[in-house]
Amino acid sequence: MWTINLIKISSTFHVRNFLYASSSSVYGSNSKVPFCENDEVVSQISPYALTKRACELWAKYFHQTSGLPITGFRFFTVYVSYYNFFFFFFFFGFFFLKKIFL
């Protein structure tokens, strides 16, 4: 896992703060909405979510054992009503340009 290697290197070179990206997928089948970072995350439902959670636990371990400041961000997929509208133009615009230039 690259995250573990990067944390080890950061600790070796005394990085001020290691930042990493996690995912809202770590909440798994949690039925409580909205999620909170203090919620239990024990039931991941995909390999992707499981590996993200494993990286979070490794980051916590390295912070506790080496004192390296580590910050994780759990990103969420955001859906807004105009997304489909813009995606439509992007997709067909890309298809059109590809037909013209390739």
DSSP file (Angstrom, degrees, kcal/mol; ACC not computed):
  #  RESIDUE AA STRUCTURE BP1 BP2  ACC     N-H-->O    O-->H-N    N-H-->O    O-->H-N    TCO  KAPPA ALPHA  PHI   PSI    X-CA   Y-CA   Z-CA
    1    1 A M     >        0   0    0      0, 0.0     4,-1.4     0, 0.0     3,-0.5   0.000 360.0 360.0 360.0 122.2    0.0    0.0    0.0
    2    2 A W  H  >  +     0   0    0      1,-0.2     4,-2.7     2,-0.2     5,-0.2   0.821 360.0  64.0 -62.8 -32.9    1.5    3.2   -1.2
    3    3 A T  H  > S+     0   0    0      1,-0.2     4,-2.3     2,-0.2    -1,-0.2   0.914 102.0  49.3 -59.8 -42.9    0.0    5.2    1.6
    4    4 A I  H  > S+     0   0    0     -3,-0.5     4,-2.4     2,-0.2    -1,-0.2   0.926 111.5  49.0 -63.3 -44.3    2.0    3.3    4.2
    5    5 A N  H  X S+     0   0    0     -4,-1.4     4,-2.5     1,-0.2    -2,-0.2   0.908 111.3  49.7 -61.4 -42.2    5.2    3.9    2.3
    6    6 A L  H  X S+     0   0    0     -4,-2.7     4,-2.5     2,-0.2    -1,-0.2   0.886 110.2  50.2 -65.4 -37.9    4.5    7.6    2.0
    7    7 A I  H  X S+     0   0    0     -4,-2.3     4,-2.3    -5,-0.2    -2,-0.2   0.921 110.6  50.0 -65.6 -42.7    3.8    7.9    5.7
    8    8 A K  H  X S+     0   0    0     -4,-2.4     4,-2.2     2,-0.2    -2,-0.2   0.931 112.6  46.5 -60.6 -45.8    7.1    6.1    6.5
    9    9 A I  H  X S+     0   0    0     -4,-2.5     4,-2.3     1,-0.2    -1,-0.2   0.907 111.3  52.3 -63.3 -41.4    9.0    8.4    4.2
   10   10 A S  H  <>S+     0   0    0     -4,-2.5     5,-2.6     1,-0.2    -1,-0.2   0.885 109.9  48.8 -62.3 -38.7    7.3   11.4    5.6
   11   11 A S  H ><5S+     0   0    0     -4,-2.3     3,-1.0     3,-0.2    -1,-0.2   0.905 110.3  51.3 -66.8 -41.2    8.2   10.3    9.1
   12   12 A T  H 3<5S+     0   0    0     -4,-2.2    -2,-0.2     1,-0.2    -1,-0.2   0.889 114.9  42.0 -61.8 -41.0   11.8    9.8    8.1
   13   13 A F  T 3<5S-     0   0    0     -4,-2.3    -1,-0.2    -5,-0.1    -2,-0.2   0.254 111.5-119.5 -94.9  12.6   12.1   13.2    6.6
   14   14 A H  T < 5 -     0   0    0     -3,-1.0    -3,-0.2     1,-0.1    -4,-0.1   0.901  36.9-166.2  53.3  50.8   10.2   15.0    9.4
   15   15 A V      < -     0   0    0     -5,-2.6     3,-0.2     1,-0.1    -1,-0.1  -0.413  22.0-130.3 -64.3 141.7    7.4   16.3    7.3
   16   16 A R  S    S-     0   0    0      1,-0.3     2,-0.3    52,-0.1    -1,-0.1   0.889  85.2  -5.1 -65.2 -40.3    5.3   18.9    9.2
   17   17 A N        -     0   0    0     51,-0.1     2,-0.6     2,-0.0    -1,-0.3  -0.908  64.1-142.9-157.9 126.7    2.0   17.3    8.4
   18   18 A F  E     -a   70   0A   0     51,-2.9    53,-3.2    -2,-0.3     2,-0.4  -0.819  19.9-163.6 -93.1 124.0    1.0   14.4    6.2
   19   19 A L  E     +a   71   0A   0     -2,-0.6     2,-0.3    51,-0.2    53,-0.2  -0.882  12.1 173.0-107.8 138.0   -2.2   14.8    4.3
   20   20 A Y  E     -a   72   0A   0     51,-2.1    53,-2.2    -2,-0.4     2,-0.5  -0.975  27.6-121.9-142.4 158.8   -4.1   11.9    2.8
   21   21 A A  E     +a   73   0A   0     -2,-0.3    53,-0.2    51,-0.2     2,-0.1  -0.865  30.3 169.3-104.1 128.5   -7.4   11.3    1.0
   22   22 A S  E     -a   74   0A   0     51,-4.2    53,-0.8    -2,-0.5     2,-0.3  -0.240  26.0-118.7-110.8-153.9   -9.9    8.8    2.3
   23   23 A S  E >   -a   75   0A   0     51,-0.2     3,-1.6    -2,-0.1    53,-0.2  -0.996  17.6-120.9-152.5 152.1  -13.5    8.4    1.2
   24   24 A S  G >  S+     0   0    0     51,-2.3     3,-1.7    -2,-0.3     4,-0.3   0.631 102.5  84.7 -67.2 -11.6  -17.0    8.5    2.6
   25   25 A S  G >  S+     0   0    0      1,-0.3     3,-1.7    50,-0.3    20,-0.4   0.728  70.3  76.4 -62.5 -20.8  -17.2    4.8    1.5
   26   26 A V  G <  S+     0   0    0     -3,-1.6    17,-0.3     1,-0.3    -1,-0.3   0.732  81.0  69.0 -64.8 -19.5  -15.6    3.9    4.8
   27   27 A Y  G X  S+     0   0    0     -3,-1.7     3,-1.6     1,-0.2    -1,-0.3   0.711  80.6 173.8 -71.5 -18.7  -19.0    4.5    6.5
   28   28 A G  T <   -     0   0    0     -3,-1.7    16,-0.2     1,-0.3    -1,-0.2  -0.205  62.4  -4.6  56.4-127.7  -20.2    1.4    4.7
   29   29 A S  T 3  S+     0   0    0     14,-1.5    -1,-0.3    -3,-0.1     2,-0.2   0.072  87.2 146.6 -91.1  24.7  -23.7    0.3    5.6
   30   30 A N    <   -     0   0    0     -3,-1.6    -3,-0.1     1,-0.2     5,-0.0  -0.460  33.9-162.6 -61.6 124.1  -24.1    2.9    8.3
   31   31 A S        +     0   0    0     -2,-0.2     2,-0.4     2,-0.0    -1,-0.2   0.582  57.2 104.3 -89.6  -9.6  -27.8    3.9    8.3
   32   32 A K        -     0   0    0      4,-0.0     4,-0.1     2,-0.0    -2,-0.1  -0.594  66.4-137.1 -76.0 126.3  -27.3    7.1   10.2
   33   33 A V  S    S+     0   0    0     -2,-0.4     2,-0.1     1,-0.1    -2,-0.0  -1.000  79.6  36.7-131.8 133.1  -27.6   10.2    8.0
   34   34 A P  S    S-     0   0    0      0, 0.0    -1,-0.1     0, 0.0     2,-0.1   0.558  92.0-131.9 -77.4 160.0  -25.9   12.6    7.9
   35   35 A F        -     0   0    0     -2,-0.1     2,-0.3    -5,-0.0    -2,-0.1  -0.359  16.8-156.7 -73.5 156.9  -22.6   10.9    8.7
   36   36 A C    >   -     0   0    0     -4,-0.1     3,-2.4     4,-0.1    -4,-0.0  -0.985  26.7-121.8-133.2 145.0  -20.2   12.3   11.4
   37   37 A E  T 3  S+     0   0    0     -2,-0.3    -2,-0.0     1,-0.3    -1,-0.0   0.690 113.5  58.0 -62.6 -14.9  -16.5   11.7   11.6
   38   38 A N  T 3  S+     0   0    0      2,-0.1    -1,-0.3     0, 0.0     3,-0.1   0.484  82.0 113.0 -91.0  -3.3  -17.1   10.3   15.0
   39   39 A D  S <  S-     0   0    0     -3,-2.4     2,-0.1     1,-0.1    -4,-0.0  -0.308  79.7 -97.4 -65.8 151.5  -19.5    7.6   13.8
   40   40 A E        -     0   0    0      1,-0.1     2,-0.3     2,-0.0     3,-0.1  -0.462  32.1-165.2 -67.6 141.0  -18.4    3.9   13.9
   41   41 A V        +     0   0    0     -2,-0.1     3,-0.2     1,-0.1   -13,-0.1  -0.679  43.1 123.8-128.3  77.0  -16.9    2.7   10.7
   42   42 A V        +     0   0    0     -2,-0.3     2,-0.2   -15,-0.2    -1,-0.1   0.427  59.0  61.8-117.1  -1.8  -16.9   -1.1   11.1
   43   43 A S        +     0   0    0    -17,-0.3   -14,-1.5   -16,-0.2    -1,-0.2  -0.501  59.7 176.9-131.2  67.0  -18.9   -2.4    8.2
   44   44 A Q        -     0   0    0    -16,-0.2   -18,-0.1    -2,-0.2   -17,-0.0  -0.427  14.6-160.1 -68.2 144.5  -17.3   -1.5    4.9
   45   45 A I        +     0   0    0    -20,-0.4    -1,-0.1    -2,-0.1     3,-0.1   0.258  65.4  43.0-115.0  12.2  -19.1   -3.0    1.9
   46   46 A S  S  > S-     0   0    0    -21,-0.1     4,-2.3     1,-0.1     5,-0.2  -0.991  78.5-117.0-150.7 155.5  -16.5   -2.9   -0.8
   47   47 A P  H  > S+     0   0    0      0, 0.0     4,-2.4     0, 0.0     5,-0.2   0.878 116.4  56.8 -59.4 -36.6  -12.8   -3.7   -1.2
   48   48 A Y  H  > S+     0   0    0      1,-0.2     4,-2.0     2,-0.2     5,-0.2   0.943 108.9  44.5 -58.7 -49.3  -12.3    0.0   -2.0
   49   49 A A  H  > S+     0   0    0      1,-0.2     4,-2.4     2,-0.2    -1,-0.2   0.878 111.6  54.3 -64.2 -37.9  -13.8    1.1    1.3
   50   50 A L  H  X S+     0   0    0     -4,-2.3     4,-2.3     1,-0.2    -1,-0.2   0.905 109.1  46.8 -63.9 -42.3  -11.9   -1.5    3.1
   51   51 A T  H  X S+     0   0    0     -4,-2.4     4,-2.1     2,-0.2    -1,-0.2   0.874 111.2  52.0 -69.5 -35.4   -8.5   -0.3    1.8
   52   52 A K  H  X S+     0   0    0     -4,-2.0     4,-1.8    -5,-0.2    -2,-0.2   0.921 111.5  47.2 -64.0 -42.0   -9.4    3.3    2.5
   53   53 A R  H  X S+     0   0    0     -4,-2.4     4,-2.3     2,-0.2    -2,-0.2   0.891 108.9  54.5 -65.9 -39.3  -10.3    2.3    6.1
   54   54 A A  H  X S+     0   0    0     -4,-2.3     4,-2.4     1,-0.2    -1,-0.2   0.909 107.3  50.6 -60.7 -41.4   -7.0    0.3    6.4
   55   55 A C  H  X S+     0   0    0     -4,-2.1     4,-2.5     1,-0.2    -1,-0.2   0.886 108.2  52.8 -64.0 -38.5   -5.1    3.4    5.4
   56   56 A E  H  X S+     0   0    0     -4,-1.8     4,-2.3     2,-0.2    -2,-0.2   0.923 110.5  47.3 -61.1 -43.5   -6.9    5.4    8.0
   57   57 A L  H  X S+     0   0    0     -4,-2.3     4,-2.4     2,-0.2    -2,-0.2   0.892 111.8  49.6 -67.5 -39.3   -5.9    2.9   10.7
   58   58 A W  H  X S+     0   0    0     -4,-2.4     4,-2.7     2,-0.2     5,-0.2   0.908 110.1  51.6 -63.6 -41.0   -2.3    2.8    9.5
   59   59 A A  H  X S+     0   0    0     -4,-2.5     4,-2.3     1,-0.2    -2,-0.2   0.916 110.1  48.8 -61.6 -42.6   -2.2    6.6    9.6
   60   60 A K  H  X S+     0   0    0     -4,-2.3     4,-2.4     2,-0.2    -1,-0.2   0.916 111.1  50.9 -62.6 -42.7   -3.6    6.6   13.2
   61   61 A Y  H  X S+     0   0    0     -4,-2.4     4,-2.3     1,-0.2     5,-0.2   0.936 111.1  46.9 -60.0 -48.4   -1.0    4.0   14.2
   62   62 A F  H  X>S+     0   0    0     -4,-2.7     4,-2.6     1,-0.2     6,-0.7   0.872 111.4  52.1 -64.9 -36.3    1.9    6.0   12.7
   63   63 A H  H  X5S+     0   0    0     -4,-2.3     4,-1.7    -5,-0.2    -1,-0.2   0.936 112.8  45.0 -62.8 -44.7    0.7    9.1   14.4
   64   64 A Q  H  <5S+     0   0    0     -4,-2.4    -2,-0.2     1,-0.2    -1,-0.2   0.839 121.3  37.4 -69.8 -33.1    0.5    7.4   17.8
   65   65 A T  H  <5S+     0   0    0     -4,-2.3    -2,-0.2    -5,-0.2    -1,-0.2   0.798 131.3  23.9 -91.9 -29.0    3.9    5.7   17.5
   66   66 A S  H  <5S-     0   0    0     -4,-2.6    -3,-0.2    -5,-0.2    -2,-0.2   0.609  92.6-126.6-111.7 -15.0    6.0    8.4   15.7
   67   67 A G     << +     0   0    0     -4,-1.7    -4,-0.2    -5,-0.6    -3,-0.1   0.524  52.2 156.9  80.2   3.9    4.1   11.6   16.6
   68   68 A L        -     0   0    0     -6,-0.7     2,-0.3     1,-0.1    -1,-0.3  -0.479  47.6-120.5 -64.2 122.9    3.9   12.5   12.9
   69   69 A P        -     0   0    0      0, 0.0   -51,-2.9     0, 0.0     2,-0.4  -0.521  38.7-176.4 -66.3 125.4    1.0   14.9   12.5
   70   70 A I  E     -a   18   0A   0     -2,-0.3     2,-0.4   -53,-0.2   -51,-0.2  -0.988  13.0-169.2-130.1 133.6   -1.4   13.3   10.0
   71   71 A T  E     -a   19   0A   0    -53,-3.2   -51,-2.1    -2,-0.4     2,-0.4  -0.987   5.5-165.9-125.0 126.1   -4.6   14.7    8.6
   72   72 A G  E     -a   20   0A   0     -2,-0.4     2,-0.5   -53,-0.2   -51,-0.2  -0.890   5.8-154.5-112.0 142.3   -7.1   12.7    6.6
   73   73 A F  E     -a   21   0A   0    -53,-2.2   -51,-4.2    -2,-0.4     2,-0.9  -0.963   4.6-153.6-115.2 127.8   -9.9   14.0    4.5
   74   74 A R  E     -a   22   0A   0     -2,-0.5   -51,-0.2   -53,-0.2     2,-0.2  -0.863  21.5-156.4 -99.6 103.3  -13.0   11.8    3.8
   75   75 A F  E     -a   23   0A   0     -2,-0.9   -51,-2.3   -53,-0.8     2,-0.3  -0.530   4.0-154.7 -83.5 146.7  -14.4   13.1    0.5
   76   76 A F        -     0   0    0     -2,-0.2     2,-0.5   -53,-0.2    -1,-0.0  -0.880  22.5-114.3-115.2 148.5  -18.0   12.7   -0.5
   77   77 A T        -     0   0    0     -2,-0.3     2,-0.5     2,-0.0   -54,-0.0  -0.734  34.6-147.3 -80.0 126.7  -19.4   12.5   -4.0
   78   78 A V        -     0   0    0     -2,-0.5     2,-0.5     2,-0.0    -1,-0.0  -0.837  11.8-165.5-102.2 130.6  -21.5   15.6   -4.4
   79   79 A Y        +     0   0    0     -2,-0.5     2,-0.3     4,-0.0    -2,-0.0  -0.960  10.2 175.0-115.6 129.1  -24.6   15.5   -6.6
   80   80 A V    >   -     0   0    0     -2,-0.5     3,-1.7     1,-0.1     4,-0.4  -0.927  41.1-112.1-129.4 157.9  -26.4   18.6   -7.7
   81   81 A S  T 3  S+     0   0    0     -2,-0.3     4,-0.4     1,-0.3     3,-0.4   0.793 113.8  52.7 -62.9 -30.6  -29.3   19.1  -10.1
   82   82 A Y  T 3> S+     0   0    0      1,-0.2     4,-2.2     2,-0.1    -1,-0.3   0.513  84.0  90.7 -85.1  -2.2  -27.3   20.7  -12.9
   83   83 A Y  H <> S+     0   0    0     -3,-1.7     4,-2.7     1,-0.2     5,-0.2   0.942  87.1  47.0 -56.9 -51.3  -24.7   18.0  -13.0
   84   84 A N  H  > S+     0   0    0     -4,-0.4     4,-2.2    -3,-0.4    -1,-0.2   0.867 109.8  55.3 -61.2 -36.6  -26.5   15.9  -15.6
   85   85 A F  H  > S+     0   0    0     -4,-0.4     4,-1.4     2,-0.2    -1,-0.2   0.942 113.4  39.2 -61.5 -49.5  -27.1   19.0  -17.7
   86   86 A F  H  X S+     0   0    0     -4,-2.2     4,-2.5     1,-0.2    -2,-0.2   0.863 113.0  55.9 -71.2 -35.6  -23.4   19.9  -17.9
   87   87 A F  H  X S+     0   0    0     -4,-2.7     4,-3.1    -5,-0.2     5,-0.3   0.894 102.7  57.3 -62.7 -38.6  -22.3   16.3  -18.2
   88   88 A F  H  X S+     0   0    0     -4,-2.2     4,-2.3    -5,-0.2     5,-0.3   0.940 110.7  41.9 -56.0 -49.7  -24.5   16.0  -21.3
   89   89 A F  H  X S+     0   0    0     -4,-1.4     4,-2.3     2,-0.2     5,-0.2   0.881 115.4  50.4 -68.1 -38.2  -22.7   18.9  -23.0
   90   90 A F  H  X S+     0   0    0     -4,-2.5     4,-2.6     2,-0.2     5,-0.2   0.949 112.6  46.2 -63.1 -49.0  -19.3   17.7  -21.9
   91   91 A F  H  X S+     0   0    0     -4,-3.1     4,-2.4     1,-0.2    -2,-0.2   0.944 119.0  38.7 -61.7 -50.8  -19.8   14.1  -23.1
   92   92 A F  H  X S+     0   0    0     -4,-2.3     4,-2.5    -5,-0.3    -1,-0.2   0.827 114.9  54.5 -74.1 -29.7  -21.3   15.0  -26.5
   93   93 A G  H  X S+     0   0    0     -4,-2.3     4,-2.6    -5,-0.3    -1,-0.2   0.920 110.8  46.0 -64.5 -43.5  -18.8   17.9  -26.9
   94   94 A F  H  X S+     0   0    0     -4,-2.6     4,-2.4    -5,-0.2    -2,-0.2   0.927 113.1  49.6 -63.3 -45.4  -15.9   15.5  -26.3
   95   95 A F  H  X S+     0   0    0     -4,-2.4     4,-2.0    -5,-0.2    -2,-0.2   0.911 112.2  48.6 -59.5 -43.8  -17.5   13.0  -28.7
   96   96 A F  H  X S+     0   0    0     -4,-2.5     4,-1.8     2,-0.2    -2,-0.2   0.932 112.9  46.4 -62.9 -47.9  -17.9   15.7  -31.4
   97   97 A L  H  X S+     0   0    0     -4,-2.6     4,-2.7     1,-0.2     5,-0.3   0.872 110.4  53.8 -64.6 -36.3  -14.4   17.0  -31.1
   98   98 A K  H  X S+     0   0    0     -4,-2.4     4,-1.9     1,-0.2    -1,-0.2   0.904 108.6  49.3 -64.4 -40.9  -13.0   13.5  -31.1
   99   99 A K  H  < S+     0   0    0     -4,-2.0    -1,-0.2    -5,-0.2    -2,-0.2   0.858 115.0  45.0 -65.9 -35.7  -14.8   12.8  -34.4
  100  100 A I  H  < S+     0   0    0     -4,-1.8    -2,-0.2    -5,-0.1    -1,-0.2   0.937 123.2  30.6 -74.2 -46.7  -13.5   16.0  -36.0
  101  101 A F  H  <        0   0    0     -4,-2.7    -2,-0.2     1,-0.2    -3,-0.2   0.607 360.0 360.0 -95.4 -13.2   -9.9   15.8  -34.9
  102  102 A L     <        0   0    0     -4,-1.9    -1,-0.2    -5,-0.3    -3,-0.2   0.428 360.0 360.0-115.5 360.0   -9.2   12.0  -34.8
